[in-house]
Amino acid sequence: MRFLCLHGLGTNSEIFSAQTVSLRYEMEDGHAFDFVEGTIPASPAPETKSYYPDADAHFNYFDLDSVESMQRALKQLDDYVELEGPYDGVIAYSHGAALVATYIAAHTRPPFKCAIFISGARPADPTVLQRGELRLLNAEQDGVLLHLPTAHIWGTNDSLYPDTSQYLSQLCDSESRAVFLHEEGHNVPGGKAREAVLGASKAIRRTMDKAMVVLQ
């Protein structure tokens, strides 16, 4: 399978590649990963700054409070998928997950066969965005909007964004949704957190298996 990979707030593609190396190893051989970088210079993310002190540049995909920036990021993502795709799946972390989930919600037919969200942030309402306004989606008001196999991986002790991943998961079809909770905070499971890596990998493989049924 071919995956598009989007990093988190204030990091970059190289950092996200390093963050996901353990998870990608557990996905086994035969998969390709395309890491796309944000275009907006940003300050280093606090949760990664100490781990990657030598990183030269850090980026966001969009400014958090700017409708125009979000609209531009969605257009850039759409252009990239059109030019470099198709992709079977997407792996997105935090800020990148918010962009991807908004992008998927804007499509009647999902542009990917599966999505893997790690510490996912809440997506915006794409319809409201078109009117030049910003509103975050929630399942109580909007129902299920993402109809594709998804994996949701987040820390129960996430002190940065404690509820956003759950909000995102509730927007996804429960019958094709896999959830794994860990105790590694607002981070991608990796390194010495072997139990978290194995649990997250199991959720990812379940999601990929469901996507393979779609591909057949």
C-alpha positions in Angstrom: 0.0 0.0 0.0 1.1 3.6 -0.6 0.7 6.1 2.2 0.7 9.8 2.3 2.1 11.1 5.6 1.5 14.4 7.3 3.4 15.6 10.3 2.3 17.6 13.4 2.4 21.2 14.4 5.8 22.8 14.4 7.8 19.8 13.1 8.7 18.6 9.6 8.7 15.6 7.3 12.1 14.3 8.5 11.0 14.4 12.2 7.7 12.6 11.4 9.6 10.0 9.5 11.8 9.4 12.6 8.8 9.5 14.9 7.0 6.7 12.9 9.9 4.4 12.2 8.9 1.8 14.8 5.3 1.8 13.6 6.3 1.5 10.0 8.6 -1.3 10.8 5.7 -3.2 12.3 3.7 -2.7 9.2 6.2 -5.0 7.4 7.6 -4.7 3.9 5.9 -3.8 0.7 4.5 -0.4 1.6 5.6 3.0 0.4 5.5 6.3 2.4 5.4 9.8 1.0 6.1 12.5 3.6 4.7 15.8 2.6 5.9 18.9 4.4 4.0 22.0 5.6 4.7 25.3 3.9 4.3 27.8 6.8 7.5 28.3 9.0 6.7 27.7 12.7 8.3 27.5 16.1 9.4 24.0 17.2 6.7 21.9 18.8 7.4 21.6 22.6 6.8 17.8 22.6 9.6 17.2 20.0 12.1 20.0 20.6 14.2 18.1 23.1 14.3 15.0 21.0 15.3 16.7 17.7 17.4 19.7 18.7 19.3 19.8 15.5 16.3 20.2 13.2 16.9 23.1 10.9 13.3 24.1 10.1 9.8 23.5 11.4 6.5 24.0 9.6 2.7 24.0 9.9 0.2 23.3 7.1 -2.0 26.1 8.1 -2.4 28.9 10.6 -4.7 27.8 13.4 -7.0 30.8 13.4 -7.0 31.7 9.7 -9.8 30.5 7.4 -7.9 31.6 4.4 -4.9 29.6 5.5 -7.0 26.5 6.0 -8.6 26.9 2.6 -5.2 27.3 1.0 -3.8 24.2 2.8 -6.8 22.1 1.6 -6.2 23.3 -2.0 -2.5 22.5 -1.7 -3.3 19.0 -0.3 -5.8 18.4 -3.1 -3.3 19.5 -5.8 -0.6 17.3 -4.2 -2.8 14.2 -4.2 -3.8 14.9 -7.8 -0.2 15.3 -8.9 1.5 12.6 -6.8 -1.3 10.2 -6.1 -3.3 8.1 -6.0 -2.6 7.0 -2.4 -4.2 4.0 -0.7 -4.0 5.5 2.7 -2.9 8.4 4.9 -1.0 8.6 8.1 -1.4 11.9 9.9 -0.4 13.2 13.3 -2.1 15.9 15.4 -2.2 19.1 13.3 -1.8 17.1 10.1 -4.7 14.8 11.1 -7.0 17.8 11.4 -6.1 18.9 7.8 -6.6 15.4 6.4 -9.8 14.7 8.3 -11.2 18.0 7.0 -10.1 17.0 3.5 -11.8 13.6 3.7 -15.0 15.2 5.1 -15.1 17.5 2.1 -15.4 14.5 -0.3 -18.6 12.5 -0.9 -16.4 9.6 -1.8 -13.3 9.1 0.4 -10.1 10.0 -1.4 -8.2 7.2 0.5 -9.0 3.6 1.3 -8.0 4.1 5.0 -6.7 6.7 7.4 -4.4 6.4 10.4 -4.8 9.2 12.9 -2.2 9.6 15.7 -3.1 12.1 18.4 -5.6 13.6 15.9 -6.8 17.1 16.2 -10.4 18.1 15.4 -11.3 18.8 11.8 -13.1 21.9 10.5 -16.4 21.9 8.8 -15.5 22.1 5.1 -19.0 23.5 4.1 -18.7 26.3 6.6 -15.1 27.0 5.5 -16.4 27.6 2.0 -18.4 30.5 3.4 -15.3 32.0 5.0 -16.1 30.8 8.5 -14.4 28.4 10.9 -16.3 25.8 12.9 -14.9 22.6 14.3 -16.9 19.4 13.6 -18.4 17.3 16.4 -20.3 14.1 16.2 -23.3 15.2 18.3 -24.2 17.9 15.8 -22.7 16.5 12.6 -22.9 12.7 12.9 -20.6 10.3 11.2 -18.8 12.0 8.3 -15.8 9.8 7.6 -16.8 6.6 5.9 -13.6 4.6 5.5 -11.5 2.3 7.7 -9.7 4.4 10.3 -7.3 3.8 13.2 -7.2 6.2 16.1 -4.1 6.2 18.4 -3.8 8.6 21.3 -2.5 9.0 24.8 -4.9 8.8 27.8 -2.5 11.2 29.5 -2.3 13.7 26.6 -2.0 17.1 28.4 -1.7 19.2 25.3 -4.9 18.3 23.5 -6.7 15.8 25.9 -10.1 15.4 24.1 -9.5 16.1 20.4 -8.7 12.5 19.3 -11.9 11.2 20.8 -13.9 13.9 19.0 -12.2 12.9 15.7 -12.8 9.2 16.3 -16.6 9.8 16.9 -16.8 11.4 13.4 -15.7 8.0 11.9 -17.8 5.0 11.1 -17.8 2.8 14.3 -17.9 -0.5 12.3 -14.7 0.3 10.5 -12.9 2.2 13.3 -10.0 0.8 15.4 -9.0 2.6 18.6 -5.8 2.1 20.6 -5.1 4.1 23.8 -1.6 4.4 25.3 0.2 6.3 28.1 2.8 8.1 26.1 1.2 11.5 26.1 0.9 13.6 22.9 3.4 11.5 21.1 3.8 8.9 18.4 4.4 5.5 20.1 8.0 4.5 19.4 11.4 3.8 20.9 11.3 2.0 24.3 7.5 2.2 24.5 7.3 -1.4 23.1 3.8 -2.2 24.4 2.4 1.0 22.9 4.1 0.3 19.6 2.7 -3.2 19.4 -0.8 -2.1 20.4 -0.8 0.8 17.9 0.5 -1.5 15.2 -2.3 -4.0 15.8 -4.9 -1.3 15.3 -3.1 -0.1 12.1 -3.0 -3.6 10.7 -6.7 -4.2 11.4 -7.4 -1.0 9.5 -5.2 -2.0 6.6 -6.9 -5.4 6.4 -10.2 -3.7 6.1 -8.8 -1.3 3.4 -7.5 -4.3 1.5 -11.0 -5.7 1.2 -12.0 -2.4 -0.3 -9.1 -2.5 -2.8 -10.0 -6.0 -4.0 
